[in-house]
């Protein structure tokens, strides 16, 4: 068929759907979004009276529960009075901003959650900007007002200032404020007089946020915003129906993002009720709907009427800023622990990921065994890595690198807006560390409890590998958040990691005897009896240079003593166990991280010591 013309439908009168509200819950990470949704579900009788319900019920992903953050946007529907409220719980971390950006195309208003102590934070700015740019109105919820240091009135003022700073219209800046204790399921119009339920919040959503503006009698138009999968019906496209109706068995046109049109037939049609997809025969404009039967559908595609096939404007997402190389694992231990180990397996997995992860990019390289994967930050890519290893994939990844851009101003690099919360005793040391990373101080203010709030502009290169030394300097008390700012001219060289690695000389089993003898050389990442291979990173040196050593060496025993000999751990320091985030942050330019379902192993790209030595000498001469 022909290429489609990107135009909205204007052949019928626009109306509103008074019994529907499509709402996104947005906030900075850990301000209580998911807890608030839990309370809303409970109070609209989604759960049976005696039903056991886990906390953070929408965070169904194992990683979400373990990390305590929302990674994937999820939606549900509840009924309050005669109004259906479709709720979307969105991520609060900047690295998953792609989820927030596409969800804004599916809703008509937002509930902005702000912590009563912290006030607006970095991600608050990002998510609110996305909402305001799309013309959405907001209900502001000041949560956790029962905290001892709560400053509800000041937080409301700061939130208003943020609205103005982001260019909110007069109507958008005229927002209602609801005060809550989300954990208790209570809300009110004033901080010290809360109802026993969330009714004030529900009323504010219904009264203040607009119903969806739709073309009731127009042709079918649905922008696909999310993809789900069912083992029974296959791929399911989710989005808001902006025009007409859609029903099971309907003949439609599938318009992909480049404008190509393909005839298709709707399978089943679903709406979201409580925590389930509920099959229905027909859905009218204004509702969030799920549709099966279109196997090639993707995010940003339009499902339209064959007689008037007009696509909706595509979803725009900010480009990635960080990339890593994913490759087939070629270590001496390759294939031992993984189920999916080939380049074909990796390619198929990336293809599936790209269908729903709109902020991710995957490129081929000159090598069939390597792929360049780009995302919005280290955490964005780390979540993909952890998900894949839990699914049984085995592969290797390089250290993260920033993505540069060419422009008429020369070479540009991404810059992050870094927000720090740190005790005053550590401000000097932290500022010095960021100065070495080309950070520029933008704002500094002191709290009432000796806490300092600082804002820096830092090249993304300077934020890579920053978390661990920052936590070390602040003795684990500092908090750190970043938000993409802009692309700016490259500022020059930035000091890299100041550490060297301990490298295993041979393949074998780590011995307690060897570690006891060598522990003054640095901090080890391995335990006795653990298998290692030549070229594997087994620890960190106390100096800024690599050191090759034999961690498999054993004490030679006489025949008389052999039978009674046992490995001894006396005097042996505990190893540093590297998490995935730690390992990614640690990696140097000549190192890889071997990722398997059972283990994480850091290694040199070149495993043979003599070849690394020669390459190093050649590099110095060159």
FIKOLRO-811424 format. One record per residue (C-alpha): residue number from 1; x, y, z; residue in one letter. Coordinates in steps of 0.1 Angstrom, whole numbers. Each point is the difference from the previous one (the first is absolute). Example, Ala and Ser with C-alpha at 12.3 -4.5 7.8 and 13.67 -1.06 7.14 Angstrom:
2
LODO     k       X       Y       Z   r
LODO     1     123     -45      78   a
LODO     2      14      34      -7   s
//
This chain:
622
LODO     k       X       Y       Z   r
LODO     1       0       0       0   x
LODO     2      11      36      -2   x
LODO     3      18      21      25   x
LODO     4     -22      16      26   x
LODO     5      -4      38       5   x
LODO     6       7      11      36   x
LODO     7     -31      20       7   x
LODO     8     -25      -1      29   x
LODO     9     -36      -7      -8   x
LODO    10     -21      31      -3   x
LODO    11     -31     -12     -17   x
LODO    12     -22      -3      31   x
LODO    13      -7      20      31   x
LODO    14      23      -4      30   x
LODO    15     -18      -9      33   x
LODO    16      11     -12      34   x
LODO    17      -7     -32      18   x
LODO    18     -13      12      34   x
LODO    19       2     -35      17   x
LODO    20      37      -6      -7   x
LODO    21      32      15      14   x
LODO    22      34     -12     -14   x
LODO    23      26       9      27   x
LODO    24      38      -5       4   x
LODO    25      15      -1      34   x
LODO    26      34      18      -3   x
LODO    27      27       8      25   x
LODO    28      36      -2      10   x
LODO    29      13     -34       9   x
LODO    30     -11     -12      35   x
LODO    31     -26      27       6   x
LODO    32     -28     -25       4   x
LODO    33     -17      -5     -34   x
LODO    34      -4     -37       1   x
LODO    35     -11       1      37   x
LODO    36     -26      25      -9   x
LODO    37     -14     -21     -28   x
LODO    38      -1     -30      24   x
LODO    39     -23      21      23   x
LODO    40     -22      11     -29   x
LODO    41      -5     -36     -11   x
LODO    42      -9     -11      35   x
LODO    43     -25      28       6   x
LODO    44     -18      -7     -33   x
LODO    45      -5     -36      10   x
LODO    46      23     -15     -26   x
LODO    47      10     -26      27   x
LODO    48     -23     -23      19   x
LODO    49      -6       8      36   x
LODO    50      23     -28      13   x
LODO    51      24      -1     -30   x
LODO    52      37       0       8   x
LODO    53      16      27     -20   x
LODO    54      37       6      -4   x
LODO    55      13      36       2   x
LODO    56       9      18     -33   x
LODO    57     -25     -22     -18   x
LODO    58       7      16     -34   x
LODO    59      37      -6       4   x
LODO    60      -4     -36     -12   x
LODO    61      35      -2     -15   x
LODO    62      25     -17      23   x
LODO    63      26      27      -6   x
LODO    64     -25      27       9   x
LODO    65      -6     -17      33   x
LODO    66      36      -6       8   x
LODO    67      12      35      -9   x
LODO    68     -31      17      14   x
LODO    69      -6      20     -32   x
LODO    70     -25       0     -28   x
LODO    71      17      -9     -33   x
LODO    72     -29      -6     -24   x
LODO    73     -31      22      -3   x
LODO    74     -32     -20       9   x
LODO    75     -36       8      -2   x
LODO    76     -32     -11      18   x
LODO    77     -35      12       2   x
LODO    78     -22       7      30   x
LODO    79     -36      13       4   x
LODO    80      -8      29      23   x
LODO    81     -37       8       1   x
LODO    82     -11       0     -36   x
LODO    83      35       9     -14   x
LODO    84      26     -24     -13   x
LODO    85      35      12       9   x
LODO    86      27     -16     -21   x
LODO    87      33       3      20   x
LODO    88      35      -3     -13   x
LODO    89      28      -4      25   x
LODO    90      32      13     -16   x
LODO    91      37      -4       9   x
LODO    92      16      27      22   x
LODO    93      36      -5     -11   x
LODO    94      14      21     -28   x
LODO    95      15     -30     -18   x
LODO    96     -35     -13      -7   x
LODO    97     -13      34     -13   x
LODO    98      -9     -17     -33   x
LODO    99     -28     -17      18   x
LODO   100     -13      33      13   x
LODO   101       3      17     -34   x
LODO   102     -21     -25     -19   x
LODO   103     -26      -3      28   x
LODO   104      -7      37      -2   x
LODO   105     -16      -7     -34   x
LODO   106     -26     -23      17   x
LODO   107     -13      22      28   x
LODO   108     -19      33       4   x
LODO   109      14      11      34   x
LODO   110      25      -8      27   x
LODO   111       2      -5      37   x
LODO   112      33      15      11   x
LODO   113      13     -15      32   x
LODO   114      25      21      21   x
LODO   115      17     -11      32   x
LODO   116      -9      23      29   x
LODO   117      36       2      12   x
LODO   118      20      -2     -32   x
LODO   119     -23      21     -22   x
LODO   120       5       1     -38   x
LODO   121      30     -21     -10   x
LODO   122      19      -6     -33   x
LODO   123     -24     -25     -15   x
LODO   124     -30      22      11   x
LODO   125      13      26     -24   x
LODO   126       3     -25     -28   x
LODO   127     -34     -17       3   x
LODO   128     -18      33       6   x
LODO   129      16      15     -31   x
LODO   130     -12     -29     -21   x
LODO   131     -36       5      14   x
LODO   132      -1      38      -5   x
LODO   133      14      -1     -35   x
LODO   134     -29     -22     -10   x
LODO   135     -25      25      16   x
LODO   136      -9     -23      29   x
LODO   137     -15      14      32   x
LODO   138      11     -14      33   x
LODO   139     -12      -8      35   x
LODO   140      29       5      24   x
LODO   141       3     -25      29   x
LODO   142      23       8      29   x
LODO   143       7     -34      15   x
LODO   144      16     -12      32   x
LODO   145     -12      30      20   x
LODO   146       3     -20      32   x
LODO   147      38       0      -2   x
LODO   148      16      20      28   x
LODO   149      18      24     -23   x
LODO   150     -31       6     -22   x
LODO   151      -2      35     -14   x
LODO   152     -33      -2     -20   x
LODO   153      -5      37      -6   x
LODO   154      36       6     -12   x
LODO   155      -2     -30     -23   x
LODO   156     -33      13     -16   x
LODO   157      18      34      -7   x
LODO   158      30     -18     -15   x
LODO   159     -23     -21     -22   x
LODO   160     -18      32     -12   x
LODO   161      34      16      -8   x
LODO   162       9     -32     -20   x
LODO   163     -32       3     -20   x
LODO   164       8      36      -9   x
LODO   165      36      -8      -8   x
LODO   166     -11     -27     -24   x
LODO   167     -23      24     -19   x
LODO   168     -33     -12      14   x
LODO   169     -31      19     -13   x
LODO   170     -22      19      24   x
LODO   171     -25     -29       0   x
LODO   172      27     -26       6   x
LODO   173      15      20      29   x
LODO   174     -34       2      17   x
LODO   175       2     -35      14   x
LODO   176     -18     -15      30   x
LODO   177      21     -13      28   x
LODO   178      -8     -32      19   x
LODO   179      20     -11      31   x
LODO   180       4     -38       6   x
LODO   181      14     -27      21   x
LODO   182       1     -25     -29   x
LODO   183      11     -29      22   x
LODO   184     -31       5      22   x
LODO   185     -23       7     -29   x
LODO   186     -11      34      13   x
LODO   187      -3      34     -18   x
LODO   188     -13      35       8   x
LODO   189      -2      36     -12   x
LODO   190      22      12      29   x
LODO   191      30     -17      16   x
LODO   192     -14      -4      35   x
LODO   193     -35     -11      -9   x
LODO   194       1     -32     -21   x
LODO   195     -30     -22      -8   x
LODO   196       1     -37       8   x
LODO   197       2      -8     -37   x
LODO   198      12      13     -33   x
LODO   199     -34      15     -10   x
LODO   200      14      36      -2   x
LODO   201      26     -12     -25   x
LODO   202     -26     -18     -21   x
LODO   203     -23      30       0   x
LODO   204      29      23     -11   x
LODO   205       8     -23     -29   x
LODO   206     -36      -1     -12   x
LODO   207      -7      37       6   x
LODO   208      33      15     -12   x
LODO   209      15     -23     -27   x
LODO   210     -18       1     -33   x
LODO   211     -18     -29     -17   x
LODO   212      16     -11     -32   x
LODO   213      -7      21     -30   x
LODO   214     -11     -24     -27   x
LODO   215     -16      -2     -34   x
LODO   216     -30     -21       9   x
LODO   217     -14      -6     -35   x
LODO   218      32       1     -19   x
LODO   219      20     -29     -15   x
LODO   220      20     -23      22   x
LODO   221      34      15      11   x
LODO   222      22     -16      27   x
LODO   223      36       9       7   x
LODO   224      19     -30      13   x
LODO   225      18      11      32   x
LODO   226       9     -33      17   x
LODO   227       4     -36      -9   x
LODO   228      -9     -30      21   x
LODO   229       1     -37      -7   x
LODO   230     -23     -29       7   x
LODO   231       9     -37      -6   x
LODO   232     -36      -4     -12   x
LODO   233      -5      28     -24   x
LODO   234      36      12      -7   x
LODO   235      10      36      -2   x
LODO   236     -25      26      14   x
LODO   237       0      36     -10   x
LODO   238     -11      26      27   x
LODO   239      -9      36      -6   x
LODO   240     -27      26       3   x
LODO   241     -28      -1     -25   x
LODO   242      -2      36     -12   x
LODO   243     -27      -4     -26   x
LODO   244     -29     -23      -8   x
LODO   245      -5     -35      13   x
LODO   246      19     -33      -2   x
LODO   247     -14     -35       3   x
LODO   248      11     -36      -4   x
LODO   249       2     -12     -36   x
LODO   250       2      36     -13   x
LODO   251      19       6     -33   x
LODO   252      25      27       6   x
LODO   253      33      14     -15   x
LODO   254      32      -4      19   x
LODO   255      22      31      -7   x
LODO   256      36      -3      11   x
LODO   257      23      28      10   x
LODO   258      13       6     -35   x
LODO   259     -35       3     -14   x
LODO   260      -4     -34     -17   x
LODO   261     -35     -14       2   x
LODO   262     -10     -36       3   x
LODO   263     -35     -15       3   x
LODO   264      -7     -18      33   x
LODO   265     -28     -15      20   x
LODO   266      -6       7      37   x
LODO   267       1     -32      21   x
LODO   268     -13       7      36   x
LODO   269      -6      33      16   x
LODO   270       7       6      36   x
LODO   271      -4      28      26   x
LODO   272      18       2      33   x
LODO   273     -20      -7      31   x
LODO   274      16      -2      33   x
LODO   275      32     -21      -6   x
LODO   276     -12     -19     -30   x
LODO   277      -7       3     -37   x
LODO   278     -37      -5      -5   x
LODO   279     -12     -11     -34   x
LODO   280     -28      20     -15   x
LODO   281     -18       1     -33   x
LODO   282       4      37      -7   x
LODO   283      17      31      14   x
LODO   284      -8      36      -7   x
LODO   285      24      30      -4   x
LODO   286      16      13      32   x
LODO   287       8     -33      16   x
LODO   288      34     -17       3   x
LODO   289      -4     -32     -19   x
LODO   290      21     -31      -8   x
LODO   291      -3     -17     -33   x
LODO   292      13     -34     -12   x
LODO   293       3     -16     -34   x
LODO   294      27      23     -16   x
LODO   295      33     -18       3   x
LODO   296      22      26     -16   x
LODO   297     -13      30      20   x
LODO   298      26      22      17   x
LODO   299       0      30      24   x
LODO   300      -8      32     -19   x
LODO   301     -21     -18     -26   x
LODO   302     -36      11      -8   x
LODO   303     -31     -23      -4   x
LODO   304     -24      17     -23   x
LODO   305     -32      -3     -20   x
LODO   306       8     -14     -35   x
LODO   307     -24      26     -15   x
LODO   308      18      29      15   x
LODO   309      35     -12      11   x
LODO   310      16      30      17   x
LODO   311      29      -6      23   x
LODO   312       4      18      33   x
LODO   313      32      20       7   x
LODO   314      28     -24      10   x
LODO   315      14      -3      35   x
LODO   316      32      20       4   x
LODO   317      26     -12      25   x
LODO   318      33      16      10   x
LODO   319      30     -17     -15   x
LODO   320      23     -22      20   x
LODO   321      32      14      16   x
LODO   322      20     -31      10   x
LODO   323       9     -32     -18   x
LODO   324      16     -33       7   x
LODO   325      13     -28     -22   x
LODO   326     -18     -34       5   x
LODO   327      18     -30     -14   x
LODO   328       0     -37       0   x
LODO   329      19     -14      30   x
LODO   330      33     -14     -11   x
LODO   331      16      -6      34   x
LODO   332      15     -34      10   x
LODO   333     -32      -6      20   x
LODO   334     -24       9     -29   x
LODO   335     -30     -22      -4   x
LODO   336       1     -15      34   x
LODO   337     -28      19      17   x
LODO   338     -21      16     -27   x
LODO   339     -29     -14     -21   x
LODO   340       1      27     -27   x
LODO   341      36       6     -11   x
LODO   342       2       7     -37   x
LODO   343      -1      33     -20   x
LODO   344     -33     -12     -15   x
LODO   345     -15      -3      35   x
LODO   346      12      35       9   x
LODO   347     -14      15     -33   x
LODO   348     -34     -16       6   x
LODO   349      -1      13      36   x
LODO   350       9      35     -10   x
LODO   351     -27       0     -27   x
LODO   352     -26      -9      26   x
LODO   353      13      26      24   x
LODO   354      -2      28     -26   x
LODO   355     -37      -7      -5   x
LODO   356      -8      15      34   x
LODO   357      31      18      12   x
LODO   358      -3      32     -21   x
LODO   359      31      17      16   x
LODO   360      23     -28     -10   x
LODO   361      21      -2     -32   x
LODO   362      19     -31     -14   x
LODO   363      26       2     -28   x
LODO   364      19     -27     -18   x
LODO   365      38       2      -1   x
LODO   366      26     -13     -24   x
LODO   367       1     -32      21   x
LODO   368     -30     -23      -2   x
LODO   369       5      -8      37   x
LODO   370      -2      36      13   x
LODO   371     -28      25       3   x
LODO   372       0      36      12   x
LODO   373     -29       6      24   x
LODO   374      -9      36      10   x
LODO   375     -22      12      28   x
LODO   376      -9      29      22   x
LODO   377      26      -7      27   x
LODO   378      19     -27      18   x
LODO   379     -30     -12      20   x
LODO   380     -21      -3     -32   x
LODO   381      26     -24     -15   x
LODO   382       6     -18      33   x
LODO   383     -37      -9       3   x
LODO   384       2     -15     -35   x
LODO   385      31     -20       9   x
LODO   386     -15     -13      32   x
LODO   387     -33      -9     -17   x
LODO   388      19     -19     -28   x
LODO   389      22     -20      25   x
LODO   390     -31     -10      19   x
LODO   391     -16     -13     -32   x
LODO   392      30     -23      -5   x
LODO   393      22      21     -23   x
LODO   394      38       0       1   x
LODO   395      20      28     -16   x
LODO   396      27      26       7   x
LODO   397      -3      38       2   x
LODO   398      25      28      -2   x
LODO   399       3      31      22   x
LODO   400     -26      27      -6   x
LODO   401       9      28     -24   x
LODO   402     -17      33      -8   x
LODO   403     -15       8     -34   x
LODO   404      15      30     -17   x
LODO   405     -17      22     -27   x
LODO   406      14      20     -29   x
LODO   407     -14      34      -5   x
LODO   408       8      34     -15   x
LODO   409      14       8      35   x
LODO   410      24     -29      -3   x
LODO   411       0     -32      20   x
LODO   412     -27       0      27   x
LODO   413      -4     -22      31   x
LODO   414     -30      -6      23   x
LODO   415      -1      19      33   x
LODO   416     -19     -11      31   x
LODO   417     -16      22      26   x
LODO   418      13     -17      32   x
LODO   419     -19       5      33   x
LODO   420      18      -9      33   x
LODO   421     -12      -3      35   x
LODO   422      29      -2      24   x
LODO   423      11       8      35   x
LODO   424      19      33       3   x
LODO   425      32     -17      11   x
LODO   426       4     -16     -34   x
LODO   427      -9      29     -23   x
LODO   428      35      10      -6   x
LODO   429      13     -35      -9   x
LODO   430     -30      -6     -23   x
LODO   431       4      34     -17   x
LODO   432      37      -7      -6   x
LODO   433      -8     -34     -15   x
LODO   434     -27      15     -24   x
LODO   435      24      28      -9   x
LODO   436      25     -26     -13   x
LODO   437     -29     -14     -20   x
LODO   438      -7      34     -16   x
LODO   439     -30       7      22   x
LODO   440     -13      35       3   x
LODO   441     -19      11      32   x
LODO   442     -34      14      -8   x
LODO   443     -17       2      34   x
LODO   444       8      -6      36   x
LODO   445     -24       3      30   x
LODO   446       1     -11      36   x
LODO   447     -28     -19      17   x
LODO   448     -10       2      37   x
LODO   449      17     -32      10   x
LODO   450      36       6     -13   x
LODO   451     -10     -15     -34   x
LODO   452      13      18     -31   x
LODO   453     -19      -1     -33   x
LODO   454      23       6     -30   x
LODO   455      -6       1     -37   x
LODO   456      28      -5     -26   x
LODO   457       2      -1     -38   x
LODO   458      23     -30      -8   x
LODO   459       9     -16     -33   x
LODO   460     -15     -34      -2   x
LODO   461      36     -13      -3   x
LODO   462       6      14      35   x
LODO   463     -30     -18      15   x
LODO   464      12     -35     -12   x
LODO   465      16     -17      29   x
LODO   466     -10      28      24   x
LODO   467     -24     -19      23   x
LODO   468      24     -22      19   x
LODO   469      27      26       8   x
LODO   470     -28      24      10   x
LODO   471     -15     -25      24   x
LODO   472      35      -7      14   x
LODO   473       7      37       6   x
LODO   474     -33       6      17   x
LODO   475       2     -33      20   x
LODO   476     -32     -12     -17   x
LODO   477     -21      29      11   x
LODO   478      -2      21     -32   x
LODO   479     -28      -3     -25   x
LODO   480       6       6     -37   x
LODO   481     -24       6     -29   x
LODO   482       6      12     -35   x
LODO   483     -21      12     -29   x
LODO   484      10       6     -36   x
LODO   485       6      37      -7   x
LODO   486      12       6     -35   x
LODO   487      28      -6     -25   x
LODO   488      29      24       3   x
LODO   489      35       3     -15   x
LODO   490      24     -25      12   x
LODO   491      19      14      30   x
LODO   492      32     -20      -4   x
LODO   493      16     -29      19   x
LODO   494     -17     -13      32   x
LODO   495      19     -20      25   x
LODO   496     -10     -36      -1   x
LODO   497       0     -27      27   x
LODO   498      29       1      23   x
LODO   499       6     -37       7   x
LODO   500      17     -30     -14   x
LODO   501     -12     -36      -2   x
LODO   502      14     -32      15   x
LODO   503       1     -25     -29   x
LODO   504       1     -38       3   x
LODO   505      31     -15     -14   x
LODO   506     -14     -35      -6   x
LODO   507     -32     -20      -3   x
LODO   508      -9     -20      31   x
LODO   509     -16       1      34   x
LODO   510       6      29      24   x
LODO   511      19     -11      31   x
LODO   512      -3      15      35   x
LODO   513      38      -4       3   x
LODO   514       6      23     -30   x
LODO   515     -25      26      11   x
LODO   516      15       2      35   x
LODO   517      35       6     -16   x
LODO   518     -13      26     -25   x
LODO   519     -26      19      19   x
LODO   520      23      30       6   x
LODO   521       1       5     -37   x
LODO   522     -36      13      -1   x
LODO   523     -37     -10       5   x
LODO   524     -11     -33     -15   x
LODO   525     -33      -7     -18   x
LODO   526       2     -38       3   x
LODO   527      -2     -26      27   x
LODO   528      20     -32       7   x
LODO   529     -12     -30     -20   x
LODO   530     -14      22     -28   x
LODO   531      11      -8     -35   x
LODO   532      18      27     -20   x
LODO   533      18       2     -33   x
LODO   534      31      17     -13   x
LODO   535      -7      37      -8   x
LODO   536     -30       2      24   x
LODO   537      -2      31      23   x
LODO   538       1     -14      35   x
LODO   539       5      32      20   x
LODO   540      10      36       2   x
LODO   541      36      11       6   x
LODO   542      10      27      25   x
LODO   543      18      17     -28   x
LODO   544     -11      15     -33   x
LODO   545      15     -29     -21   x
LODO   546      -9     -35      -8   x
LODO   547      17     -29      18   x
LODO   548       1     -36     -12   x
LODO   549       1     -26      28   x
LODO   550      -6     -37       7   x
LODO   551     -31      -4      21   x
LODO   552      -1     -37      -5   x
LODO   553      34      -8      17   x
LODO   554      -1     -26      27   x
LODO   555      24     -10      27   x
LODO   556      20     -31      -8   x
LODO   557      -5     -25      28   x
LODO   558      20     -31      10   x
LODO   559     -16     -34      -2   x
LODO   560      -3      -1      37   x
LODO   561     -20      32       2   x
LODO   562     -22      -3     -31   x
LODO   563     -27     -21      16   x
LODO   564      -5      24      28   x
LODO   565       2      32     -20   x
LODO   566     -30      22      -3   x
LODO   567      -5      34     -17   x
LODO   568       3      28      26   x
LODO   569     -18      33      -2   x
LODO   570      17      14      32   x
LODO   571      12      36      -6   x
LODO   572     -17       2     -34   x
LODO   573     -19      32      -6   x
LODO   574     -36      -2     -14   x
LODO   575      -2       5     -37   x
LODO   576     -19      29     -16   x
LODO   577     -30     -16     -18   x
LODO   578      -7      21     -31   x
LODO   579     -36       6      -9   x
LODO   580      -9       6     -37   x
LODO   581      -1      37       5   x
LODO   582      34      -1      18   x
LODO   583      16     -21     -28   x
LODO   584     -13      23     -28   x
LODO   585      13      30      18   x
LODO   586      34     -17       7   x
LODO   587       8     -11     -36   x
LODO   588      29      17     -18   x
LODO   589       4       5     -37   x
LODO   590      20     -33      -4   x
LODO   591     -24     -21      21   x
LODO   592     -33     -19      -5   x
LODO   593     -27     -13      23   x
LODO   594      -9     -36      -6   x
LODO   595     -37      -4       8   x
LODO   596     -16     -34       6   x
LODO   597     -31     -12      19   x
LODO   598      23     -12      28   x
LODO   599      29      25       1   x
LODO   600      14      34      -8   x
LODO   601      37      -1      -9   x
LODO   602      22      29     -10   x
LODO   603      29      -7     -24   x
LODO   604      25      16     -23   x
LODO   605     -10       1     -36   x
LODO   606      33     -16      -8   x
LODO   607       4     -29      24   x
LODO   608      36      -9      -7   x
LODO   609      24      19      22   x
LODO   610      29       1     -24   x
LODO   611     -22      14     -28   x
LODO   612     -14      27      22   x
LODO   613      35       9      10   x
LODO   614      11       3     -37   x
LODO   615     -31      20      -9   x
LODO   616       6      23      30   x
LODO   617      36       7     -11   x
LODO   618     -11       6     -36   x
LODO   619     -27      25      12   x
LODO   620      26      19      20   x
LODO   621      23       3     -29   x
LODO   622     -28      10     -24   x
//
